[in-house]
Amino acid sequence: MQVAELKGKLVLFKFSEELRGEDLSLFQIYKDEVWAVVTGIDTEGVWIENPSYELGVWWDKDGNLIPPHKQVKEKVKTNILIPWRYIKLLMSVEDERFQKIKNERFPGFQIYR
């Protein structure tokens, strides 16, 4: 398998020790391993999806700032670039059942917390 073939697949990532826990937790990744869908691959690294990143909503639909006491957190879909130097190992499962996930809650961003 070539790395380019991973785009769109659910892949297990193992990160290098160089990538610290506090760096990962900023992106709501709570362990040095995570299952994630690959959304892109380029010379800098691999883009992965977090389908339920909790983000504070600071502006209303008109673009006005919401007062801090009225701000809420919502789950949004995000893409995270993991530079190649921080990726220690990758694993993809070839069983088609493993790739046909219909739930937005992928393992990795939920189970590994």
C-alpha positions as MATLAB code, in Angstrom:
seq = 'MQVAELKGKLVLFKFSEELRGEDLSLFQIYKDEVWAVVTGIDTEGVWIENPSYELGVWWDKDGNLIPPHKQVKEKVKTNILIPWRYIKLLMSVEDERFQKIKNERFPGFQIYR';
ca = [
       0.000    0.000    0.000;
       1.172    3.519   -0.776;
       0.592    6.402    1.634;
      -1.507    8.220   -1.000;
      -4.002    5.338   -0.881;
      -4.842    6.163    2.757;
      -6.866    9.265    1.836;
     -10.481    8.749    2.883;
      -9.663    5.723    5.064;
      -9.771    5.217    8.805;
      -6.151    4.825    9.932;
      -4.424    4.170   13.248;
      -1.685    6.723   13.987;
       1.092    6.277   16.519;
       2.884    9.546   17.209;
       6.553    9.962   18.120;
       7.611   10.774   21.673;
       8.700   14.172   20.359;
       5.045   15.200   20.154;
       4.123   16.003   23.759;
       0.756   15.370   25.402;
       0.019   19.065   25.839;
       0.585   19.618   22.113;
      -1.866   16.836   21.291;
      -4.478   17.880   23.857;
      -4.730   21.298   22.217;
      -6.244   19.405   19.279;
      -8.342   17.215   21.604;
      -6.158   14.159   21.032;
      -5.496   12.693   24.463;
      -3.054    9.892   23.749;
      -0.081    9.268   21.480;
      -2.217    6.985   19.315;
      -5.461    7.755   17.552;
      -7.809    6.350   14.918;
      -8.720    9.030   12.407;
      -9.919    9.463    8.841;
      -7.198   10.759    6.530;
      -8.522   13.780    4.649;
      -5.335   14.755    2.839;
      -1.679   13.951    2.295;
       0.991   16.422    1.234;
       4.713   17.057    1.532;
       4.282   18.554    5.011;
       2.331   15.688    6.569;
      -1.045   14.003    6.892;
      -4.359   15.772    7.431;
      -6.751   13.933    9.753;
     -10.348   14.633   10.682;
     -11.760   15.182   14.126;
     -15.540   14.990   13.534;
     -16.473   16.321   16.963;
     -13.969   18.947   18.058;
     -15.447   21.043   20.886;
     -15.071   24.691   19.988;
     -16.324   27.736   21.853;
     -18.698   29.862   19.789;
     -17.711   33.506   20.220;
     -19.777   35.145   17.474;
     -23.444   35.024   16.570;
     -24.727   34.412   13.021;
     -24.436   38.154   12.260;
     -20.762   38.276   13.261;
     -21.331   40.064   16.571;
     -19.244   39.055   19.582;
     -21.208   37.019   22.138;
     -20.633   38.078   25.783;
     -18.402   35.534   27.601;
     -21.181   34.441   29.997;
     -23.401   33.506   27.002;
     -20.778   31.672   24.942;
     -21.340   27.945   24.417;
     -19.259   25.053   23.121;
     -20.350   23.180   20.024;
     -18.973   20.118   18.293;
     -17.607   20.922   14.849;
     -15.733   18.958   12.203;
     -12.058   19.965   11.956;
      -8.973   18.873   10.027;
      -5.591   18.642   11.756;
      -2.198   18.544   10.034;
       0.204   16.052   11.624;
       3.723   16.762   10.297;
       5.585   13.703    8.989;
       8.322   14.005   11.626;
       5.769   13.288   14.396;
       4.260   10.174   12.814;
       5.959    7.045   14.117;
       3.638    4.383   12.699;
       0.501    4.079   10.551;
      -1.899    1.164   10.214;
      -4.808    0.706    7.838;
      -7.238   -2.215    7.942;
      -8.161   -3.615    4.536;
     -11.471   -5.150    5.658;
     -14.204   -3.074    3.970;
     -16.484   -3.277    7.013;
     -13.880   -1.315    8.913;
     -14.003    1.531    6.396;
     -17.812    1.872    6.214;
     -18.423    3.812    9.386;
     -21.691    5.701    9.378;
     -21.405    7.223   12.839;
     -19.711   10.623   13.267;
     -18.090    9.399   16.496;
     -14.948    7.681   15.252;
     -12.721    5.786   17.633;
      -9.628    7.683   18.626;
     -11.236   10.986   19.423;
     -13.721    9.361   21.793;
     -12.458    6.030   23.130;
      -8.798    6.920   23.725;
      -9.491    9.850   26.078;
];
